[in-house]
Amino acid sequence: MCPSAVVYEYETCHSYGARGNAPKRANRLVACRRARSDDAIVSTASLMIGVAASSAPKGTILIAGVAGLVAGSMSMAVGEYVSVSSQRDAERADVEREKRELTGQPQAELQELTRIYVKRGLDDDLAMKVAEQLSAHDRLGAHMLDELRIDQTSLSRPMQAAWISAASFASFALVPIVAVLIAPAALRILVVAAISLVCLAVLGAFGGYLGGAPLGRASLRVTLGGALAMAVTAVIGKILGVSVG
């Protein structure tokens, strides 16, 4: 995945959010998006290499690649939409429950907020003052942020998550498709594999950089995995091409 795309996804994924610490949450979301970009390259390239190994013509290989791109993008979009919708439903249920508790037990909720601040290092009197002042300003918002760990400005957005996942998958699934278009017929499999593996190596290294992991190990891991997938599908395509042909 190119750096600009990763940065874009970092910012966008961070905006639709999830519960928990924001930087850690954003890092997990970036890792998730990068993995799906890896998936797009590996699955599409492996599919096209398998078809090419069966001695299929260029047009058939391209049809297989485009079909893989569309199917993968739709699958990612639907999966992300369902997942984030469930997360949003859980957030809404938590907020509604908190509203009921604030209405029915306001003093108990104030004490609960105070205890949260005491655990963070404030003394009892200061924690109570902070809780009272925050509650006076925005009682529900204070409990959402400090008790539920839900930021009102970054609630889950299923549609945004869906289209980002679909766009991410589609963008990187184009890599092996473009490789087929520019490759000589005699070197088609080699060119698709080489370009795809180089992209995977860059993705792996950049993912390692974002996560603070060793770049070489991160790059090697994803590259070897992709190479194995392509090799297996090539062998299967060759066997089926011989037996069916």
Secondary structure as UniProt FT lines:
FT   HELIX           3..16
FT   HELIX           22..53
FT   TURN            54..55
FT   HELIX           58..104
FT   HELIX           106..119
FT   TURN            120..121
FT   HELIX           124..146
FT   HELIX           152..154
FT   HELIX           158..182
FT   HELIX           185..187
FT   HELIX           188..211
FT   HELIX           215..244
//
